[in-house]
Amino acid sequence: YTLRTLFPYTTLFRSGTLAWFTGNAKTDGKFKAGTVVVGIKQGEKDVNGEKLELIKNWNPGDSNVFDFDVPNLGTKRAYVRVKVTKMNWDKMGEMIGNVKLSPDSNWVMGETKTNEGQEHTYYYYKEILDGSKDKDGNDMTAEKALMKLKVELDGEGTGNDYQGNTFNMKLDVEAIQASNDAILSAWNISDAVKSELEGYKAK
C-alpha cells in the first residue's frame, strides 16, 4: 500500500515565463500477517508426527488417562481443536464400540461433516489461546491447552478375540485465528459447541 502526497508551494512569475517551486513526499505502508501455528507435546517432548506406544499390556476394563499439551506456536490468538482421524484394531478393523474416548471438562466434543459427507469427531478447547504477540505487535507469553484424554476399554464388550490385538488411534491438532468469526465460517461448528467457547458462550 503506497500513499503519495504532493505539496505545491508558491508560484514565481518571471519575464512572462511560468515557473513553479514544487516538492513531494511519499511513504510506503507494510502490513505483516500474523501466524497461526500449533503443536502437540507429551510433557516437554514434541510428539508431532510420532507414533507412540502408549500401552503395552492393555486389559479389558482398563481406564487410562494421557496428557497432551497443545501449544500455540504462532503470533495470533487462536482456537484449537483435536480431530480423531483414525480408530481401529489391527485384526478387528473398525469394530471399536468397546473403546471410549473422553477428554477433560476444558474440551467440548462436536461432530462435523465434511463436504464429502464424512463425519469426524472433534474436541474443541473452550478457551482462546494467546499467541506470542498482542494486537499492537508487542511480545507476550503464548499459551497452551492441556488435554487429559481418558481411554477406556470396555470389559464386557472385549472378548478373547481381542487378545494380542493392537488398537490404533490418530489425533490431528488444528488451530484457527480467534478474530473476525473465522471459526464460524471455516469450521462449521454447531450451536451447541459455539455456546461453550470463549467469546460466544452466554455470560
Disulfide bonds with the S-S distance in Angstrom:
none
